Amino acid sequence: MSRLGSKHRALLAAAEAALDRGEPGAAVAPLRQALRAAPADQMLLAALGQALIASGQAAAAVEPLARWAAAAPRNPDAAFGLAVAYQQAGASETEAAYRAVLALDRTYVPALTNLGVWLSDRRPAEALEPLRLALRLRPGEAEIAYNLGRAERLAGDPAAAVVSLERALSRAPRLAAARHQLALARLDMGEPAAALAAAEAARADGHPAAAAWITIGVCRRALGDPAGAEAAFRAALAVEPDAIDAAIGLAGCRLTQGDREGAAPFYARRWQRPDFARLRARVAAPTWDGSPLDGMLVVLAEQGLGDLFHMTRLLAAARARVGQLVLAVPNRLVALMRGVAGADAVVSEAEATTLSPAAACGVMDLPFCLALNLAEIPAVPPWLQPEPARQEAWRQRLAPEGQPLIGIAFATALKGGKDVPVAAFAALARVGRLILLGPERIDPALPILTPSLDADGAFLDTAAIIPLCRAVVSVDTAVAHLAGALGHPTALLLPPVPEWRWFGGDTPTTPWYPAHRVFRRASTAGQAEPWEAVIERVAAWLGDTG
């Protein structure tokens, strides 16, 4: 700095005054001018980089901060400044830059925290180590505890998240973001009443209104209050008309009540989400509205695999209105779906980009395009078939040994009432030999066969084994829908307030799948029935149907 003349010292003073006033943009020009007189001055480089970041010009900040870091290769502050610029600019160098800071100083808490936050949105399980170390180093910082709790929830450990988030709130009771994450964690744990209280508190403490209202809507729906849920989703849309998750939530409320027409405009908003928009952009064609069509219709797989297996039941009805129907699915599912009823051809999503259809739509658009009457869903024959040779090979491998086979499937993460512990299924061993329909690893001591199948996610082995079972017992997963598409008897395990397609109520059957028997988890005063009790009812049903 000593090389600066009085003129340039005045420029620096002007920049500092602008920063003090909270006007970082006004500091940029004098700092650039001062740097022309002393281009290697580290303090000026650092100040310019920070001013650019503060004024929303993170990409431009990379150049001066990279010069500072190069001039001070052992200074973790310089390396950290560059990492922040990369992160604010959304650059791919972000992770490496933060790790470079930690290579200089493993206890640099801001770098540990920022790296954890960056990883949380990409690989949350990897975010836990740096965030836990940061919290050990600064145990009193509520923001670090909040970030750890958020990462733990995203990594699939809501119980740990609750502990971290409550720790954050004990230090900063009005930290609205922590309240909101606590609500989401409580939801993941199947505690909607506690989640609602946290979401309401987050809204009162100033959490962004639309996000808070959306979570309140999800909580109220989980508590069996569809009117309250709908009101919350509408409140979210009132303050943020582009809140896509609120629109989808509102559509779910309308669909649960059988109001397809009322749900349609809100459900269609899902295509505005970036992931949906990228999928739709693969096929350059107008969106089909259900009108008769002489040319080709491409139907795109979307959302979960269960949605694909479920809604392809409508392909035959769609095919009756178009000249040709092509189903586009992930490459690993082409073999399974190739014989689906109603499709003239099944292609991979990559192949679909080479087609020139007259129209396209998503598989979940079909109920709307076909104006399906949700009150009178027509029965259809099974629309998928297993590979005969593969089925025979599994028949030989699983030759009966006295007891019939019972296929089981459970969710691989705690989410939305699908959290049946795999050990609870063991009670079914008294009525049949249990076989796990999935590639998951479980306790080998459980009385459940765990053959290696479908490690590639193709579902060909699962489709071959299902018909060999007396019945399938599954939570609301792709396996339950695959069994339905095959027309096979299935005990469907549902939470007290199931997804819209199961329509709520207490009926033991579903019009989607005539061979399914529905077992809903009861709820009394907000307390859900133990899954073990539901499994006992399933065992009695299997015994009666044996």
MARKE-283253 format. One record per residue (C-alpha): residue in one letter; x, y, z. Coordinates in steps of 0.2 Angstrom, whole numbers, plus 5000, padded with zeros to 4 digits. Example, Ala and Ser with C-alpha at 12.3 -4.5 7.8 and 13.67 -1.06 7.14 Angstrom:
BEGIN
a506249785039
s506849955036
END
This chain:
BEGIN
m500050005000
s501550125003
r501750134984
l500050224982
g500150404980
s498950524988
k497750524973
h497650334974
r497550334993
a496050444991
l495250324979
l495450184992
a494650295005
a493250324993
a493050134991
e493050105009
a491750245012
a490650164999
l490849995008
d490450075025
r488850145017
g488349975011
e488550024993
p489849894987
g489549934968
a490150104971
a491750044978
v492249944962
a492750084951
p493950174963
l494750004968
r495049964949
q495850134947
a496950114962
l497449934956
r498050014940
a499350104950
a499849954961
p499249794952
a500049674964
d499349754980
q498549614989
m497449725000
l496749804984
l496449634976
a495549574991
a494549724993
l494049724974
g493549544975
q492449564990
a491649724983
l491249624967
i490449484977
a489449604988
s488749684973
g488249524964
q489649514952
a490449344959
a491049294942
a492049454940
a492749434957
v493649274952
e495049364943
p495649474956
l495449344970
a496349214960
r497749344958
w497749374977
a497749184981
a499249154968
a500249294977
a499949224994
p499849034991
r499948995010
n498649115015
p497049025019
d496049195019
a496549225001
a496149044996
f494449065005
g494049224996
l494249134979
a493248984985
v491849104990
a491849184973
y491749014964
q490348964975
q489349124972
a489649114954
g489048934954
a490748874947
s491248694946
e492848734955
t491948774971
e492248604980
a494148594975
a494348774981
y493648744998
r494648585000
a496248694995
v495848805010
l495648655021
a497348595015
l498048755022
d497048755038
r495948605042
t495148705056
y494648845045
v492748855051
p492048965037
a492748845024
l492148685033
t490448765034
n490348825016
l490948665010
g489648575020
v488248685013
w488848664995
l488948474997
s487248465006
d486348504990
r487348384980
r488048234990
p487248275008
a488048115016
e489748195012
a489248365020
l489148285037
e490948275041
p491548455038
l489948515046
r490148415062
l491948465063
a491448645061
l490148625075
r491448545087
l492648695084
r491248825087
p489848735097
g488948895101
e488548945083
a486748915079
e486948935060
i488248785059
a487048675069
y485648725057
n486648685042
l487148515050
g485348475053
r484848515036
a486248405029
e485748265040
r483948275035
l484448275016
a485548125020
g484048025026
d484348045045
p482848145051
a483148095070
a484848165070
a484248315060
v482948355074
v484348345087
s485448475078
l484048585073
e483448595091
r485148635096
a485248775084
l483548845090
s484148835108
r485448965103
a484349065091
p482549035095
r481949145081
l483049065067
a481549035055
a482548925043
a482948805057
r481048795062
h480648755044
q481948615043
l481348555059
a479548545052
l480248445037
a481248325048
r479648295059
l478748255043
d480048135038
m479848045055
g477948035053
e477548165066
p476448285056
a475748375072
a477448415078
a477948465060
l476448585059
a476848675075
a478648695069
a478048755052
e476848885059
a478248945070
a479348965055
r478049065046
a477749175062
d479649205063
g479749265045
h480249115035
p479849145016
a477949145016
a477649025001
a478848895007
a478148905025
w476348885018
i476848745007
t477548645022
i475948695032
g474948625018
v475948455018
c475748445036
r473848475036
r473648345022
a474648215032
l473448255047
g471948215037
d471348395034
p471148415015
a470248585017
g471648655028
a472948585016
e472048665001
a471948835010
a473748835014
f474248794996
r473148934990
a473949045002
a475649004995
l475049044978
a474349204983
v476049274989
e477049184976
p476049134960
d477549044953
a477648924968
i477648764958
d477648644973
a476148734980
a475248714963
i475648524963
g475048514981
l473448594977
a473248474962
g473448334974
c472048404986
r470848414971
l471348244964
t471048164981
q469248224980
g469048164962
d469148334955
r470148294939
e469648454930
g470048564945
a471748484947
a472248494929
p472848674927
f473848654943
y474548484940
a475148544923
r476248674931
r477548534936
w478248554918
q478848724923
r480148644935
p481848634927
d481948444928
f480248424920
a480648554907
r482248474902
l481348304900
r479948384889
a481248474879
r481948314872
v480448294861
a480048444850
a478148424848
p476548504853
t475848444870
w474448324867
d472748374873
g471848204870
s471048254853
p471048124839
l472748124831
d473248054814
g475148044817
m476347984831
l476048024849
v477648004861
v477247974879
l478648014891
a479047924907
e479148044921
q479248054940
g479447884949
l479447714941
g477847674950
d477047814941
l477647734924
f477047564929
h475347634935
m474847754921
t475347644906
r473747554910
l472947704900
l474047674884
a472847564876
a471447704878
a472647834871
r473147724857
a471347714851
r471447904848
v473047914838
g473847844823
q475447774832
l475947774850
v477747764856
l478247754874
a479947834879
v480747764895
p482447764903
n483547644894
r483647514908
l481747484907
v481547464888
a481647274889
l480247264903
m479047394895
r479347324877
g477747224877
v476647344886
a474847344880
g474447504869
a476147544863
d476747514845
a478547534851
v479547564866
v481147664864
s482447744876
e482347924880
a483847954870
e483047874855
a481547984857
t482548134853
t482748074835
l480848054832
s479648174824
p478048154832
a476448254830
a476248274848
a476948224865
c476448214883
g476948144900
v476347974906
m475548064921
d474648184908
l473548034902
p472148044915
f471948224910
c472048194891
l470848054892
a469648144904
l469747994915
n468247984927
l469147964944
a467447904951
e467247764939
i468947694934
p468747554921
a469547394924
v470847334911
p471747174908
p473547164914
w474647274903
l476347204907
q477047024905
p478646944912
e479946864901
p479446684900
a481246614899
r481746724914
q480146674924
e480546484921
a482346504927
w481746584943
r480446454945
q481746314944
r482846414956
l481446444969
a480646274968
p479346264981
e479846184997
g478146165006
q477646345009
p477146464996
l478246614991
i477746784998
g478646934990
i478947085000
a479447264996
f479847415008
a480447595005
t482247615006
a482147785015
l481047865028
k479747965018
g477947995018
g477247855028
k478247715019
d479347685033
v478947505037
p480447425046
v480947275036
a481047175052
a479147195054
f478847085038
a479646945047
a478046895055
l477346845038
a478646695038
r477346585047
v476246595032
g477546575018
r479346595013
l479746775011
i480746844997
l481347014995
l480847094979
g482347224977
p484247234978
e484247314995
r485347235009
i484547185025
d484947095041
p485446915035
a484746845051
l482946885046
p481946745038
i481946825021
l482646765005
t483746894997
p484346834980
s485346944969
l484147034957
d483847184947
a485547274952
d485447364936
g483647434940
a482847344925
f481547254936
l481547104924
d481946984938
t480647064949
a479347044936
a479746864933
i479646824952
i478046914956
p476946784947
l477846644956
c477246714973
r475646684981
a475546864984
v476547024986
v476647135002
s477247304998
v477147485003
d476647614990
t478247584979
a478647534961
v478447354966
a476647374971
h476247454954
l477247324945
a476247184953
g474647284949
a475247294931
l475547104931
g473747084938
h474446994953
p473746984971
t474547114982
a474347175000
l474647364998
l475147445014
l474647635015
p474847765028
p473347845037
v473247985024
p473847905007
e474347984991
w472948054980
r472847904969
w472147794983
f470747924987
g470747905006
g469347815014
d469247645022
t468847535007
p469947375006
t470047384987
t470647504974
p469947514956
w471647534949
y472147364953
p470647234956
a471847104963
h472547224977
r471947224995
v472247385004
f472847395022
r472847565029
r473747615044
a472547675057
s472747835066
t471947885083
a472148065090
g473648095078
q474547935084
a474847805070
e474547625072
p476147525074
w476647445057
e476747275066
a474947275069
v474547315051
i475747165046
e474747055058
r473147095048
v474047055032
a474546885039
a472746845043
w472246895026
l473546785018
g473046645030
d471246665024
t471646665006
g472846515007
END
